[in-house]
Amino acid sequence: MSIFLLVLGLLMFVGLVVAHELGHFIVARRNGVEAAEFGIGFPPTFWKRRIKSDKGDYDLTMNALPLGGFVKLKGEHDADTHKGSFGAASLWAKSKIMLAGVAVNYILALIILTIVAVTGMPRLITEAQFGEEQFTVASDTKVARNDVLVGYVESDSPASRAGLQPGDQLLSMHSVGADPVKVEHSSSLPDLTKQHQGQEVEITYRRDGTDQSSTTTLRSAEEVAESIKQGDQKGYLGILTTDFAIQKSTWSAPITAVGLSGQMTKLTLKGIWSALRGLGSLAAGMVTRNETAQNHGHQAATEQVSGPVGIFMILKQGTQRGFGFILFITGIISLTLAIMNVLPIPALDGGRFYMVLISRGVFKKPLSQKMEERIVGGAFLALMVLFVLITIVDLKRDW
């Protein structure tokens, strides 16, 4: 089941990119700009078909690298003047074409988040972590389920001897032979373990959708007190937990989707700024071999960014939470794609939009092909460096 959900999550991610490119494709053709190719995945190509159309023929291709998709428009440079080319289109038509992908991803995000708000939305934004609570309409929101998840397992502890691992969901704990006591909230766990101090207990937990049980002996009050005296406080069980709450709404689901998208946009922009600063410190530290700068940059970037490796790990971990969580993450990724492609990054849609807008709107002339290639090429190189740094961060974090 977990493998199925992981594959499904990856396909949904690829689908978001394909939908983004489909937005460009449809709007371009509706505005008289011809497309040479619409590709699913990236080359090498293993299947191609020529599609005949009154709006211009194009190649539909299937490609070997399943990393999204692309659309190749006729005359993509702003200075191109041939009929049916992107360059020959009006500024209004170009603006619609370049921002169509953003609109598709934003609309998809709202649809997905609305569905998730009705079926069960994870509460991932907390005041403790982000300084604010996740957006909801309080009068129409109820907690449908709360899972207590293991976040950290102390080495050589009762928890480690019981076989508990990060990501496990605690279900119950009780003295051997007694009735199970359900673990409903993280806040209830300290009292529960204190009540069973020094006793052999049976712990029931869920891992990868399967319920498992194991026994262990909790630390005694004397052992805990001694650890405090030595300045290395240890708990009775030896774990840190977090609550994973699922919230449901009814009539307010669309409002929740819009409100959450605004909240996520703000947090994403804040995170991008922090990540850029962190990656800058990491890069500078790697060049100068300054370990302090590397560690500072790595810590800042780790908290904010994820590349393909990070997204894979998020989806992999999300399979333990079920399809609803995968769908929620898909909605957030769709929103993030919209945000990234509206920022003034020359190699992305937003950057091209602002370049054309300034060139046509302010200087009243098209951007030369040579200048456009220099700007986009330089930005693409910078993105590749950023991609490598993010991948390094992902690998250090997840392995």
C-alpha positions as CSV (number, residue, x, y, z in Angstrom):
1,M,0.0,0.0,0.0
2,S,2.8,2.4,0.9
3,I,4.6,1.7,-2.4
4,F,1.3,2.3,-4.3
5,L,0.8,5.6,-2.5
6,L,4.4,6.7,-3.1
7,V,4.1,6.0,-6.9
8,L,0.7,7.7,-6.9
9,G,2.2,10.8,-5.1
10,L,5.1,11.0,-7.6
11,L,2.6,10.7,-10.5
12,M,0.5,13.5,-9.0
13,F,3.6,15.7,-8.7
14,V,4.5,15.0,-12.4
15,G,0.8,15.7,-13.3
16,L,1.1,19.2,-11.7
17,V,4.0,20.1,-13.9
18,V,2.2,18.7,-17.0
19,A,-0.9,20.7,-16.1
20,H,1.2,23.8,-15.7
21,E,2.6,23.3,-19.2
22,L,-0.8,22.5,-20.6
23,G,-2.0,25.9,-19.4
24,H,0.7,27.6,-21.5
25,F,-0.2,25.3,-24.5
26,I,-3.9,26.0,-24.5
27,V,-3.7,29.7,-23.9
28,A,-1.0,30.1,-26.6
29,R,-3.1,28.3,-29.2
30,R,-6.2,30.3,-28.3
31,N,-4.2,33.5,-28.9
32,G,-2.8,32.6,-32.3
33,V,0.6,31.3,-31.2
34,E,1.5,27.9,-32.6
35,A,3.1,25.1,-30.6
36,A,5.8,22.9,-32.2
37,E,5.7,20.2,-29.5
38,F,4.0,19.3,-26.3
39,G,6.0,16.8,-24.3
40,I,5.3,14.7,-21.2
41,G,8.5,14.0,-19.4
42,F,11.9,15.1,-20.7
43,P,14.0,13.6,-23.6
44,P,15.1,11.2,-24.8
45,T,11.8,10.6,-26.6
46,F,10.4,7.1,-26.9
47,W,7.1,7.9,-28.5
48,K,6.0,10.7,-30.9
49,R,2.8,11.4,-32.8
50,R,2.1,14.3,-35.2
51,I,-1.2,16.0,-34.3
52,K,-3.1,17.8,-37.1
53,S,-5.1,20.9,-36.1
54,D,-6.6,24.0,-37.6
55,K,-4.6,26.0,-35.1
56,G,-1.3,24.5,-36.2
57,D,0.1,21.0,-36.3
58,Y,2.3,19.9,-33.4
59,D,4.2,16.9,-32.1
60,L,2.9,15.1,-29.0
61,T,5.8,13.3,-27.4
62,M,6.3,10.9,-24.5
63,N,9.8,11.1,-23.0
64,A,12.0,8.9,-20.8
65,L,12.7,11.2,-17.8
66,P,9.4,11.5,-15.8
67,L,10.2,14.9,-14.3
68,G,7.2,16.8,-15.6
69,G,6.6,18.1,-19.1
70,F,7.2,21.0,-21.5
71,V,5.7,23.0,-24.4
72,K,7.8,24.3,-27.2
73,L,6.2,27.3,-28.8
74,K,7.0,28.6,-32.3
75,G,9.4,31.6,-32.1
76,E,9.8,31.7,-28.4
77,H,12.1,34.7,-28.4
78,D,10.5,38.1,-27.8
79,A,12.1,39.6,-30.9
80,D,10.7,37.0,-33.3
81,T,8.3,38.5,-35.9
82,H,7.1,35.5,-37.9
83,K,3.4,35.0,-38.0
84,G,2.1,32.5,-35.4
85,S,5.3,33.0,-33.3
86,F,5.4,33.9,-29.6
87,G,7.5,37.0,-30.4
88,A,4.9,38.3,-32.9
89,A,2.0,38.1,-30.3
90,S,0.7,41.2,-28.5
91,L,2.0,42.1,-25.0
92,W,-1.5,41.2,-23.6
93,A,-1.4,37.8,-25.4
94,K,2.2,37.1,-24.1
95,S,1.2,38.0,-20.6
96,K,-1.7,35.6,-20.7
97,I,0.5,32.8,-22.1
98,M,3.3,33.2,-19.6
99,L,1.0,33.4,-16.6
100,A,-1.3,30.6,-17.7
101,G,0.7,28.0,-15.9
102,V,0.6,29.9,-12.7
103,A,-3.1,30.3,-12.9
104,V,-3.6,26.5,-13.6
105,N,-1.4,25.6,-10.6
106,Y,-3.2,28.1,-8.3
107,I,-6.7,26.9,-9.3
108,L,-5.6,23.2,-8.9
109,A,-4.3,24.1,-5.4
110,L,-7.6,25.6,-4.4
111,I,-9.6,22.7,-5.7
112,I,-7.3,20.1,-4.0
113,L,-7.3,22.1,-0.7
114,T,-11.1,22.4,-0.8
115,I,-11.4,18.6,-1.2
116,V,-8.9,18.0,1.6
117,A,-10.7,20.5,3.9
118,V,-13.9,18.4,3.5
119,T,-12.3,14.9,3.7
120,G,-9.7,15.7,6.4
121,M,-6.9,18.3,6.4
122,P,-3.7,17.7,8.3
123,R,-2.8,20.5,10.8
124,L,0.8,21.2,10.0
125,I,1.1,24.9,10.8
126,T,1.3,25.4,14.5
127,E,2.1,28.5,16.7
128,A,5.0,26.7,18.3
129,Q,6.8,26.2,14.9
130,F,5.6,29.1,12.7
131,G,4.3,31.6,15.2
132,E,0.7,31.2,14.1
133,E,-2.0,28.6,13.8
134,Q,-3.2,27.1,10.6
135,F,-6.0,29.0,9.0
136,T,-9.5,27.6,9.6
137,V,-13.0,28.8,10.1
138,A,-13.3,28.0,13.8
139,S,-17.1,27.7,13.8
140,D,-17.0,25.1,11.1
141,T,-13.9,23.1,12.0
142,K,-13.6,20.0,14.1
143,V,-10.8,17.7,14.9
144,A,-11.7,14.4,13.4
145,R,-8.6,12.5,14.5
146,N,-5.4,13.1,16.4
147,D,-2.5,10.8,16.0
148,V,0.4,10.8,18.4
149,L,3.6,10.3,16.4
150,V,7.1,9.4,17.6
151,G,9.5,12.2,16.5
152,Y,12.7,11.2,18.3
153,V,13.9,8.0,20.0
154,E,16.7,8.4,22.6
155,S,19.4,5.8,22.2
156,D,19.7,3.1,24.9
157,S,16.3,4.0,26.2
158,P,13.1,1.9,27.1
159,A,11.7,3.2,23.8
160,S,14.7,2.0,21.7
161,R,14.6,-1.4,23.4
162,A,10.9,-1.7,22.6
163,G,11.8,-1.1,18.9
164,L,10.1,2.3,18.5
165,Q,11.2,4.4,15.5
166,P,10.5,8.0,14.4
167,G,7.2,8.0,12.5
168,D,5.5,5.3,14.5
169,Q,2.0,6.2,15.7
170,L,1.5,5.4,19.4
171,L,-1.9,3.7,20.0
172,S,-1.9,2.5,23.7
173,M,0.3,1.7,26.6
174,H,-0.4,-0.3,29.8
175,S,1.1,-2.5,32.4
176,V,1.4,-6.1,31.2
177,G,-1.8,-7.9,32.0
178,A,-3.8,-4.7,32.5
179,D,-6.4,-3.0,30.2
180,P,-4.9,-0.9,27.4
181,V,-4.8,2.9,27.9
182,K,-5.2,4.8,24.7
183,V,-2.6,7.5,23.9
184,E,-4.8,10.4,22.6
185,H,-2.5,13.4,22.9
186,S,1.2,14.1,23.3
187,S,0.4,16.1,26.4
188,S,-1.1,13.0,28.1
189,L,2.0,10.9,27.6
190,P,4.2,12.3,30.4
191,D,1.6,11.5,33.0
192,L,0.9,8.1,31.6
193,T,4.6,7.1,31.7
194,K,5.0,8.6,35.2
195,Q,2.1,6.4,36.4
196,H,3.9,3.3,35.1
197,Q,7.5,4.3,36.2
198,G,9.8,1.3,36.7
199,Q,7.1,-1.1,35.4
200,E,7.1,-3.4,32.5
201,V,4.6,-2.1,30.0
202,E,3.2,-3.2,26.7
203,I,3.2,-0.5,23.9
204,T,1.0,-0.8,20.9
205,Y,1.9,1.3,17.9
206,R,1.2,1.5,14.1
207,R,3.9,1.4,11.5
208,D,3.3,1.4,7.8
209,G,-0.4,0.7,8.4
210,T,0.3,-2.4,10.6
211,D,-0.4,-2.5,14.3
212,Q,2.4,-3.9,16.4
213,S,3.1,-4.5,20.1
214,S,6.2,-4.8,22.2
215,T,7.2,-4.7,25.9
216,T,9.8,-2.7,27.7
217,T,10.5,-1.6,31.3
218,L,10.2,2.1,31.9
219,R,12.8,4.1,33.8
220,S,12.2,4.5,37.5
221,A,11.7,7.8,39.3
222,E,15.2,7.5,40.8
223,E,16.8,7.1,37.4
224,V,15.0,10.1,36.0
225,A,15.9,12.2,39.1
226,E,19.6,11.1,38.8
227,S,19.7,12.2,35.1
228,I,18.3,15.6,36.0
229,K,21.1,16.0,38.7
230,Q,23.7,15.1,36.0
231,G,22.3,17.8,33.7
232,D,21.2,15.2,31.1
233,Q,17.4,14.9,31.8
234,K,15.9,11.6,30.5
235,G,12.2,10.7,30.4
236,Y,10.6,7.5,31.6
237,L,10.2,6.2,28.1
238,G,12.8,8.2,26.2
239,I,11.0,9.7,23.2
240,L,9.7,13.0,21.9
241,T,6.3,13.0,20.3
242,T,4.1,15.3,18.2
243,D,0.4,15.5,17.5
244,F,-0.8,14.9,13.9
245,A,-4.3,16.3,13.9
246,I,-6.8,15.9,11.1
247,Q,-9.4,18.7,10.8
248,K,-12.7,18.6,8.8
249,S,-14.9,21.5,7.5
250,T,-18.2,21.6,5.6
251,W,-19.5,24.9,4.1
252,S,-16.3,26.7,4.9
253,A,-14.0,24.4,2.9
254,P,-13.5,26.9,0.0
255,I,-12.9,29.7,2.4
256,T,-10.3,27.5,4.2
257,A,-8.6,26.7,0.9
258,V,-8.3,30.4,0.0
259,G,-7.2,31.4,3.5
260,L,-4.7,28.6,3.7
261,S,-3.3,29.4,0.3
262,G,-2.7,33.0,1.4
263,Q,-1.1,31.8,4.6
264,M,1.1,29.3,2.8
265,T,2.1,32.0,0.2
266,K,3.3,34.3,3.0
267,L,5.2,31.5,4.8
268,T,6.7,30.3,1.5
269,L,8.1,33.7,0.6
270,K,9.5,34.0,4.1
271,G,11.0,30.6,3.8
272,I,12.5,31.3,0.3
273,W,14.3,34.4,1.8
274,S,15.6,32.4,4.7
275,A,16.7,29.5,2.4
276,L,18.6,31.9,0.0
277,R,20.5,33.3,3.0
278,G,21.2,29.8,4.3
279,L,22.3,28.5,0.9
280,G,24.5,31.6,0.4
281,S,26.2,30.9,3.7
282,L,26.5,27.2,2.8
283,A,28.1,28.0,-0.6
284,A,30.5,30.6,0.9
285,G,31.5,28.1,3.6
286,M,32.2,25.4,1.1
287,V,34.3,27.7,-1.0
288,T,36.3,29.1,2.0
289,R,36.2,25.8,3.9
290,N,34.6,27.6,6.9
291,E,32.9,24.9,8.9
292,T,30.9,27.4,11.0
293,A,29.4,29.1,7.9
294,Q,28.7,25.7,6.4
295,N,26.9,24.5,9.5
296,H,24.9,27.7,9.8
297,G,23.9,27.7,6.2
298,H,23.1,24.0,6.2
299,Q,20.9,24.4,9.3
300,A,19.0,27.4,7.8
301,A,18.6,25.8,4.4
302,T,17.5,22.4,5.7
303,E,14.6,24.0,7.5
304,Q,13.3,25.7,4.4
305,V,14.1,24.0,1.1
306,S,13.5,20.7,-0.7
307,G,14.5,19.6,-4.1
308,P,13.5,16.4,-5.9
309,V,15.2,14.2,-3.3
310,G,13.4,16.1,-0.5
311,I,10.1,15.9,-2.2
312,F,10.6,12.1,-2.7
313,M,11.3,11.8,1.0
314,I,8.3,13.9,2.0
315,L,6.0,11.7,-0.2
316,K,7.7,8.5,1.1
317,Q,7.0,9.6,4.7
318,G,3.6,10.8,3.8
319,T,2.5,7.3,2.6
320,Q,2.4,6.4,6.3
321,R,-0.3,9.0,6.8
322,G,-2.5,7.8,4.0
323,F,-3.9,9.2,0.7
324,G,-5.4,12.3,2.3
325,F,-1.9,13.5,3.4
326,I,-0.5,12.8,-0.1
327,L,-3.3,14.8,-1.6
328,F,-2.7,17.7,0.8
329,I,1.0,17.8,0.0
330,T,0.1,17.7,-3.7
331,G,-2.0,20.8,-3.2
332,I,0.8,22.6,-1.4
333,I,3.3,21.7,-4.1
334,S,0.9,23.0,-6.7
335,L,0.6,26.3,-4.8
336,T,4.4,26.4,-4.5
337,L,4.8,26.0,-8.2
338,A,2.4,28.9,-8.8
339,I,4.4,31.1,-6.3
340,M,7.8,30.2,-7.8
341,N,6.7,30.9,-11.3
342,V,5.4,34.4,-10.5
343,L,8.6,35.5,-8.9
344,P,11.1,37.6,-11.0
345,I,13.4,34.7,-11.7
346,P,14.6,35.0,-15.4
347,A,14.7,31.3,-16.2
348,L,11.1,30.8,-15.0
349,D,7.8,32.1,-16.2
350,G,7.7,35.1,-13.8
351,G,11.1,36.3,-14.9
352,R,10.3,36.1,-18.6
353,F,7.0,37.9,-17.9
354,Y,8.8,40.8,-16.1
355,M,11.5,41.0,-18.8
356,V,9.0,41.3,-21.6
357,L,6.8,43.7,-19.6
358,I,9.7,46.0,-18.9
359,S,11.1,45.7,-22.5
360,R,7.7,46.3,-24.2
361,G,6.0,48.4,-21.7
362,V,8.8,50.7,-20.6
363,F,11.4,50.7,-23.4
364,K,8.7,50.2,-26.1
365,K,10.9,47.7,-28.0
366,P,11.3,43.9,-28.0
367,L,14.1,42.3,-26.0
368,S,16.8,41.2,-28.4
369,Q,17.4,37.5,-28.8
370,K,21.0,37.8,-27.8
371,M,20.2,39.7,-24.6
372,E,17.3,37.4,-23.7
373,E,19.6,34.3,-24.1
374,R,22.3,35.9,-21.9
375,I,19.8,36.7,-19.1
376,V,18.0,33.4,-19.3
377,G,21.2,31.4,-19.7
378,G,22.8,33.1,-16.7
379,A,19.7,32.6,-14.6
380,F,19.5,29.0,-15.7
381,L,23.1,28.4,-14.6
382,A,22.3,30.0,-11.2
383,L,19.3,27.7,-10.9
384,M,21.4,24.7,-11.6
385,V,23.9,25.7,-8.9
386,L,21.0,26.2,-6.6
387,F,19.6,22.8,-7.6
388,V,22.9,21.1,-6.7
389,L,23.1,22.9,-3.3
390,I,19.5,22.0,-2.5
391,T,20.2,18.4,-3.5
392,I,23.3,18.4,-1.1
393,V,21.1,19.8,1.6
394,D,18.4,17.1,1.0
395,L,20.9,14.3,1.0
396,K,22.6,15.5,4.2
397,R,19.1,15.8,5.9
398,D,17.6,12.5,4.7
399,W,20.6,10.2,4.7
